[in-house]
């Protein structure tokens, strides 16, 4: 009996040891698999970077390099990536794919590029314009333009709560202070920039130098007194915490030197800031109401934001028109002049486009559905309702003299030499995201910035 008990005890102990060993072995094996998959995902993202550099290289395209400038670079590079990595062609419409039998590509059979986004840096507000070059040029044209665009961006109701609450350093910041801190970081002197919020004029401040507030914290440093090198430098600016950084980093560029936005890729929020910055009427309302405890700033911002969404909606419809006409890789616009009609009257463009497609405006009403209370909505009302814009608001924006449309046109462009690439590679349960900024510099494609996470 004692011998049997000893045997059973030994078996129980051995079972526990084996279970522990098995768990440890399984844990180490999974860790090894995850490490392997992480390296593969990282290689997948790096491969996408190399392929995109090749796609942007004029030498790789030879005699057809000029034709490439007429197409959407993101679609073109994505198409090439699919050929070499996924061994298939993903058509830009309908979600259809064509498998390429017998083509091994790069031989990457495990994993995939989950996401690839290539946008010109001119799709964002260019902070490089804040640098004037010398003290004598405190109000250079690029600085005043970017300041107006940033003011409109920061007057958006979406970020208003940030300015209404005390930050971690115990201070509430105004929009003028925050923009002034951005200027102080890049300008070449030690004098603070004061922005008069009554009219948003810029002047050199007296007294405390711009570096004084950077010596207050535990980590002391000086302002850069030169243009930004990376978007992460924004975290060094007084007042910019994680929340503000997350808001700004997706809307600004530190590489684009000209304060012009790309009309093919700019988001509605960036387009809205440019429209507000080029309207004396809306600028006055924005200056007087932004930051005040009233509904006025929200109404102004929401109205322009809705109009900008309508512009983007019309841009997308123009792009789809080109796609269905055979221009699968086309940009919506090949020149700023093509953008002017949509900018100044997007509703008219959409009515004409949809009317032609449906055989008249009667088809539009059916396409957009019925109305409220059983009454059919007009085509115009149906379109405006999609972005939350009332007809009176639309007429107020488009009436002559309210917006300086020529000023807006001077603030836009098509194409860029600098692009922001974001790629996400996945293998198994592991993903790696790579962000890079690439610049076409003559015959060379340079990497200005690289981050992997």
C-alpha positions as CSV (number, residue, x, y, z in Angstrom):
1,X,0.0,0.0,0.0
2,X,2.8,2.4,0.9
3,X,4.6,1.6,-2.4
4,X,1.4,2.3,-4.4
5,X,1.0,5.6,-2.6
6,X,4.6,6.6,-3.3
7,X,4.1,5.7,-7.0
8,X,0.9,7.7,-7.2
9,X,2.6,10.7,-5.5
10,X,5.6,10.5,-7.9
11,X,3.3,10.4,-10.9
12,X,1.4,13.4,-9.5
13,X,4.6,15.4,-9.0
14,X,5.9,14.4,-12.5
15,X,2.6,15.4,-14.0
16,X,2.8,18.8,-12.4
17,X,6.4,19.2,-13.7
18,X,5.4,18.1,-17.2
19,X,2.5,20.5,-17.2
20,X,4.8,23.4,-16.1
21,X,7.4,22.3,-18.7
22,X,4.7,22.1,-21.4
23,X,3.4,25.6,-20.5
24,X,6.9,27.1,-20.5
25,X,7.7,25.4,-23.8
26,X,4.5,26.6,-25.4
27,X,5.1,30.1,-24.1
28,X,8.6,30.2,-25.5
29,X,7.4,28.7,-28.8
30,X,4.7,31.3,-29.1
31,X,7.2,34.1,-28.2
32,X,9.5,32.7,-30.9
33,X,6.7,32.6,-33.5
34,X,5.6,36.2,-32.6
35,X,9.2,37.4,-32.9
36,X,9.5,35.7,-36.2
37,X,6.2,37.2,-37.4
38,X,7.1,40.6,-36.1
39,X,10.3,40.5,-38.1
40,X,8.4,39.4,-41.2
41,X,5.8,42.1,-40.7
42,X,8.6,44.7,-40.4
43,X,10.2,43.4,-43.5
44,X,6.9,43.6,-45.3
45,X,6.5,47.3,-44.3
46,X,10.2,48.0,-45.4
47,X,9.5,46.2,-48.7
48,X,6.6,48.5,-49.3
49,X,8.9,51.5,-48.6
50,X,11.5,50.3,-51.1
51,X,8.8,49.6,-53.7
52,X,7.3,53.0,-53.2
53,X,10.7,54.7,-53.6
54,X,11.1,52.8,-56.9
55,X,7.6,53.9,-58.0
56,X,8.5,57.5,-57.3
57,X,11.8,57.3,-59.2
58,X,11.7,58.9,-62.7
59,X,14.6,56.8,-63.9
60,X,12.6,53.6,-63.2
61,X,9.8,54.8,-65.6
62,X,12.0,55.9,-68.4
63,X,10.1,57.5,-71.3
64,X,6.7,57.2,-69.6
65,X,7.7,59.3,-66.5
66,X,5.7,62.3,-67.8
67,X,2.5,60.2,-68.0
68,X,3.0,59.1,-64.3
69,X,2.6,62.8,-63.2
70,X,-1.0,62.7,-64.5
71,X,-2.1,59.8,-62.3
72,X,-2.8,59.2,-58.6
73,X,0.5,58.1,-57.2
74,X,-1.0,56.3,-54.3
75,X,-3.2,54.1,-56.6
76,X,-0.3,53.5,-59.0
77,X,2.2,52.5,-56.3
78,X,-0.5,50.4,-54.5
79,X,-1.1,48.6,-57.8
80,X,2.6,47.8,-58.2
81,X,2.8,46.6,-54.6
82,X,0.0,44.2,-55.1
83,X,1.7,42.8,-58.2
84,X,5.0,42.2,-56.4
85,X,3.8,41.3,-52.9
86,X,0.3,39.8,-53.3
87,X,0.7,38.5,-56.8
88,X,-2.6,40.1,-57.9
89,X,-4.1,43.3,-59.2
90,X,-6.7,45.0,-57.1
91,X,-9.0,47.1,-59.3
92,X,-9.7,50.6,-58.0
93,X,-13.5,50.1,-58.4
94,X,-15.9,47.3,-57.3
95,X,-13.4,45.7,-54.9
96,X,-12.5,43.2,-57.7
97,X,-9.1,41.5,-57.8
98,X,-7.3,39.6,-60.6
99,X,-4.9,36.8,-59.5
100,X,-1.7,36.7,-61.5
101,X,-1.0,33.0,-62.0
102,X,2.6,32.0,-62.4
103,X,4.0,35.3,-61.0
104,X,6.0,34.9,-57.8
105,X,6.8,38.5,-57.3
106,X,9.1,38.9,-54.3
107,X,8.2,35.5,-53.0
108,X,6.6,36.9,-49.8
109,X,3.9,34.2,-49.3
110,X,3.2,34.8,-45.6
111,X,1.6,38.0,-44.5
112,X,0.2,41.0,-46.3
113,X,0.4,44.8,-46.6
114,X,-2.8,45.6,-44.7
115,X,-2.8,49.4,-45.4
116,X,-0.8,51.7,-47.6
117,X,-1.4,55.5,-47.7
118,X,0.7,57.8,-49.8
119,X,-0.2,61.5,-49.7
120,X,1.7,64.6,-50.7
121,X,2.8,66.8,-47.8
122,X,1.0,69.7,-49.5
123,X,-2.2,68.0,-48.4
124,X,-1.5,69.5,-45.0
125,X,-0.9,73.0,-43.6
126,X,2.9,73.7,-44.0
127,X,4.5,74.9,-40.7
128,X,7.7,75.6,-42.6
129,X,5.9,78.8,-43.7
130,X,6.2,80.2,-40.1
131,X,9.9,80.7,-40.6
132,X,10.6,84.1,-42.2
133,X,14.4,83.9,-42.4
134,X,15.3,87.2,-40.6
135,X,14.0,89.4,-37.8
136,X,13.2,92.1,-40.2
137,X,10.5,89.9,-41.8
138,X,8.3,89.4,-38.8
139,X,5.2,89.5,-41.0
140,X,6.4,87.8,-44.1
141,X,3.6,86.6,-46.4
142,X,4.1,82.9,-45.7
143,X,3.9,83.4,-42.0
144,X,0.7,85.5,-42.1
145,X,-0.9,83.0,-44.4
146,X,0.0,80.0,-42.2
147,X,-1.0,81.9,-39.0
148,X,-4.5,82.5,-40.6
149,X,-4.8,78.9,-41.5
150,X,-3.7,77.7,-38.0
151,X,-6.2,80.1,-36.4
152,X,-9.0,78.7,-38.5
153,X,-7.9,75.2,-37.6
154,X,-7.7,75.9,-33.9
155,X,-11.1,77.7,-34.0
156,X,-12.8,74.4,-35.0
157,X,-15.4,73.4,-32.4
158,X,-13.8,69.9,-32.3
159,X,-10.8,71.2,-30.4
160,X,-12.6,74.0,-28.4
161,X,-12.7,72.0,-25.1
162,X,-8.9,71.8,-25.1
163,X,-8.7,75.6,-24.7
164,X,-11.4,75.7,-22.1
165,X,-9.6,73.4,-19.6
166,X,-6.5,73.7,-17.6
167,X,-3.6,71.7,-18.9
168,X,-1.2,69.4,-17.0
169,X,1.2,72.4,-16.5
170,X,-1.5,74.3,-14.6
171,X,-2.1,76.8,-17.4
172,X,-4.9,77.5,-19.9
173,X,-3.7,78.5,-23.3
174,X,-5.3,80.7,-25.9
175,X,-5.1,80.0,-29.6
176,X,-2.9,83.1,-30.1
177,X,-0.4,81.9,-27.4
178,X,-0.1,78.5,-29.0
179,X,0.5,79.8,-32.4
180,X,3.0,82.4,-31.0
181,X,4.9,79.5,-29.3
182,X,5.1,77.8,-32.7
183,X,6.6,80.9,-34.2
184,X,9.0,81.4,-31.3
185,X,10.3,77.9,-31.8
186,X,11.4,78.5,-35.4
187,X,12.3,82.3,-35.6
188,X,15.9,83.3,-35.3
189,X,15.7,85.6,-32.2
190,X,15.0,85.4,-28.5
191,X,12.1,87.8,-28.5
192,X,8.6,86.6,-27.9
193,X,6.0,87.0,-30.6
194,X,2.8,88.7,-29.4
195,X,-0.4,88.1,-31.4
196,X,-3.1,90.7,-30.8
197,X,-6.3,88.6,-30.6
198,X,-8.4,91.7,-31.5
199,X,-7.1,91.7,-35.1
200,X,-4.5,88.9,-35.1
201,X,-1.6,91.2,-35.9
202,X,1.9,90.1,-35.1
203,X,4.5,92.1,-33.1
204,X,7.7,91.5,-31.2
205,X,7.1,91.3,-27.5
206,X,9.2,93.1,-24.8
207,X,10.6,91.7,-21.6
208,X,10.9,88.0,-21.1
209,X,12.7,86.1,-23.8
210,X,11.2,83.3,-25.7
211,X,13.5,80.7,-24.0
212,X,12.6,81.7,-20.5
213,X,9.5,79.5,-20.3
214,X,11.5,76.5,-21.6
215,X,13.8,76.7,-18.6
216,X,10.9,76.4,-16.1
217,X,10.4,72.6,-16.2
218,X,12.5,69.7,-15.1
219,X,14.0,69.3,-18.6
220,X,15.5,72.6,-19.7
221,X,16.3,73.4,-23.3
222,X,16.3,76.3,-25.8
223,X,14.1,77.0,-28.7
224,X,15.4,75.7,-32.0
225,X,15.5,79.0,-33.9
226,X,15.3,77.1,-37.2
227,X,12.6,75.3,-39.2
228,X,11.1,72.0,-37.9
229,X,12.9,68.8,-38.9
230,X,10.2,66.3,-37.7
231,X,6.6,66.6,-36.6
232,X,7.7,65.1,-33.2
233,X,9.3,68.5,-32.5
234,X,5.8,69.8,-31.8
235,X,5.9,68.0,-28.5
236,X,8.7,70.4,-27.4
237,X,6.5,73.4,-27.9
238,X,5.1,74.9,-24.7
239,X,1.4,74.0,-24.4
240,X,1.3,71.1,-26.9
241,X,0.4,68.0,-25.0
242,X,-0.6,64.6,-26.3
243,X,-4.1,65.6,-27.1
244,X,-3.1,68.7,-29.1
245,X,-0.3,66.8,-30.8
246,X,-2.7,64.1,-31.9
247,X,-5.0,66.8,-33.3
248,X,-2.3,68.8,-35.1
249,X,0.0,66.0,-36.4
250,X,-2.6,64.7,-38.9
251,X,-3.3,68.2,-40.3
252,X,0.1,69.9,-40.5
253,X,3.4,69.2,-42.4
254,X,6.9,70.4,-41.3
255,X,8.4,69.6,-44.7
256,X,6.3,71.6,-47.3
257,X,7.8,75.0,-47.5
258,X,5.0,76.7,-49.5
259,X,1.7,77.3,-47.7
260,X,-0.3,75.7,-50.6
261,X,-2.5,72.7,-50.2
262,X,-3.0,69.8,-52.7
263,X,-6.5,69.9,-53.9
264,X,-6.5,66.2,-54.8
265,X,-5.8,64.9,-51.4
266,X,-6.4,67.6,-48.8
267,X,-9.1,66.7,-46.2
268,X,-12.2,68.8,-45.5
269,X,-10.8,70.3,-42.3
270,X,-7.7,71.7,-44.2
271,X,-9.8,73.0,-47.0
272,X,-12.2,74.6,-44.5
273,X,-9.3,76.4,-42.8
274,X,-8.1,77.8,-46.1
275,X,-11.6,79.1,-47.1
276,X,-12.0,80.8,-43.7
277,X,-8.6,82.3,-43.9
278,X,-9.5,83.9,-47.3
279,X,-12.8,85.4,-46.2
280,X,-12.7,88.8,-44.6
281,X,-16.3,88.3,-43.5
282,X,-15.8,84.9,-41.9
283,X,-12.3,85.9,-40.5
284,X,-13.9,88.9,-38.7
285,X,-16.6,86.6,-37.2
286,X,-14.0,84.0,-36.3
287,X,-11.7,86.6,-34.7
288,X,-14.5,88.2,-32.7
289,X,-16.2,84.9,-31.7
290,X,-13.5,82.3,-31.5
291,X,-13.0,81.3,-27.9
292,X,-16.0,83.1,-26.6
293,X,-18.7,81.4,-24.7
294,X,-21.4,81.5,-27.4
295,X,-22.7,79.5,-30.2
296,X,-21.4,82.0,-32.8
297,X,-18.0,80.4,-33.4
298,X,-19.5,76.9,-33.6
299,X,-22.1,78.1,-36.2
300,X,-19.4,79.8,-38.3
301,X,-17.0,76.9,-38.2
302,X,-19.7,74.2,-38.7
303,X,-21.0,76.1,-41.7
304,X,-17.6,76.3,-43.5
305,X,-16.8,72.7,-42.4
306,X,-20.0,71.5,-44.0
307,X,-19.2,73.5,-47.2
308,X,-15.7,71.9,-47.3
309,X,-17.2,68.5,-46.9
310,X,-19.4,69.3,-49.9
311,X,-16.3,70.3,-51.9
312,X,-14.7,67.0,-51.1
313,X,-17.9,65.2,-52.0
314,X,-18.0,66.9,-55.4
315,X,-14.3,66.1,-55.8
316,X,-15.0,62.4,-55.2
317,X,-17.8,62.4,-57.7
318,X,-15.5,64.0,-60.3
319,X,-13.0,61.3,-59.6
320,X,-15.6,58.5,-60.0
321,X,-16.6,60.1,-63.3
322,X,-13.1,59.8,-64.5
323,X,-12.8,56.2,-63.2
324,X,-15.9,55.1,-65.1
325,X,-14.6,56.8,-68.2
326,X,-11.5,54.6,-68.1
327,X,-9.2,56.8,-66.0
328,X,-8.7,54.2,-63.3
329,X,-5.6,55.8,-61.9
330,X,-6.5,59.5,-62.6
331,X,-6.4,62.4,-60.2
332,X,-9.5,64.4,-59.8
333,X,-7.7,67.5,-61.0
334,X,-4.6,68.0,-63.1
335,X,-4.5,71.7,-62.5
336,X,-5.9,74.2,-60.0
337,X,-8.1,75.8,-62.7
338,X,-10.0,72.5,-63.0
339,X,-10.8,72.8,-59.3
340,X,-12.2,76.4,-59.5
341,X,-15.8,75.5,-60.5
342,X,-16.1,72.9,-57.7
343,X,-14.6,75.2,-55.2
344,X,-17.0,78.1,-55.9
345,X,-20.2,76.1,-56.6
346,X,-19.9,72.4,-55.7
347,X,-23.7,72.0,-55.6
348,X,-24.1,73.2,-59.2
349,X,-21.4,70.8,-60.3
350,X,-23.0,67.8,-58.6
351,X,-26.4,68.7,-59.9
352,X,-25.1,68.8,-63.5
353,X,-23.0,65.7,-63.1
354,X,-25.8,63.6,-61.5
355,X,-28.4,65.1,-63.8
356,X,-26.4,64.0,-66.9
357,X,-25.8,60.5,-65.3
358,X,-29.5,60.0,-64.5
359,X,-30.9,61.6,-67.7
360,X,-32.1,64.7,-66.0
361,X,-32.8,66.2,-62.6
362,X,-35.8,64.0,-62.1
363,X,-33.4,61.0,-61.8
364,X,-31.5,62.8,-59.1
365,X,-34.5,63.1,-56.8
366,X,-35.1,59.4,-57.0
367,X,-31.4,58.7,-56.5
368,X,-31.3,60.7,-53.2
369,X,-34.5,59.2,-51.9
370,X,-37.7,60.8,-50.7
371,X,-38.2,63.7,-48.4
372,X,-39.5,64.4,-44.9
373,X,-43.1,63.7,-44.1
374,X,-43.7,62.0,-47.4
375,X,-42.8,65.1,-49.5
376,X,-40.0,64.5,-52.0
377,X,-36.9,66.7,-51.4
378,X,-35.5,68.7,-54.3
379,X,-32.1,67.5,-55.6
380,X,-30.4,70.5,-54.1
381,X,-31.9,69.9,-50.7
382,X,-31.0,66.2,-50.8
383,X,-27.4,66.9,-51.5
384,X,-27.1,69.7,-48.9
385,X,-28.7,67.5,-46.3
386,X,-25.9,65.0,-46.6
387,X,-23.4,67.4,-45.2
388,X,-25.8,69.3,-42.9
389,X,-25.9,72.5,-44.8
390,X,-29.0,74.7,-45.2
391,X,-29.7,76.4,-48.5
392,X,-29.5,79.8,-46.9
393,X,-26.1,79.0,-45.5
394,X,-24.9,77.7,-48.9
395,X,-26.1,80.9,-50.6
396,X,-24.4,83.0,-47.9
397,X,-21.1,81.4,-48.6
398,X,-21.3,81.5,-52.4
399,X,-22.6,85.0,-52.8
400,X,-20.2,87.5,-54.4
401,X,-17.7,89.1,-52.1
402,X,-18.1,86.8,-49.0
403,X,-15.1,84.6,-49.9
404,X,-12.0,85.7,-51.8
405,X,-12.0,82.8,-54.1
406,X,-9.0,84.0,-56.0
407,X,-7.2,84.1,-52.7
408,X,-8.2,80.5,-52.1
409,X,-7.0,79.6,-55.6
410,X,-3.6,81.1,-54.8
411,X,-3.4,78.9,-51.8
412,X,-3.9,75.6,-53.6
413,X,-1.8,73.4,-55.9
414,X,-1.7,70.0,-57.5
415,X,1.1,67.5,-56.9
416,X,4.1,67.7,-54.7
417,X,7.7,66.6,-54.6
418,X,7.4,65.4,-50.9
419,X,5.1,62.5,-49.9
420,X,4.1,61.0,-46.6
421,X,3.9,57.2,-46.7
422,X,2.2,55.0,-44.1
423,X,2.3,51.3,-44.4
424,X,1.0,48.5,-42.1
425,X,2.3,45.0,-42.6
426,X,0.7,42.0,-40.9
427,X,2.0,38.5,-40.4
428,X,0.0,36.2,-38.2
429,X,-1.0,38.1,-35.1
430,X,1.8,40.7,-35.4
431,X,1.5,44.1,-37.2
432,X,4.2,46.7,-37.8
433,X,3.4,50.2,-39.0
434,X,6.0,52.3,-40.8
435,X,5.8,56.0,-41.5
436,X,8.2,57.7,-43.8
437,X,8.5,61.0,-45.7
438,X,10.0,60.7,-49.2
439,X,11.2,63.6,-51.4
440,X,11.9,63.5,-55.1
441,X,15.1,65.6,-55.3
442,X,16.2,65.7,-58.9
443,X,17.0,62.2,-60.0
444,X,17.1,60.9,-56.4
445,X,14.3,59.9,-54.0
446,X,15.4,60.7,-50.5
447,X,14.0,59.6,-47.2
448,X,13.6,62.6,-45.0
449,X,11.9,60.8,-42.1
450,X,11.4,57.2,-40.9
451,X,9.5,55.8,-37.9
452,X,8.5,52.2,-37.2
453,X,6.1,51.1,-34.5
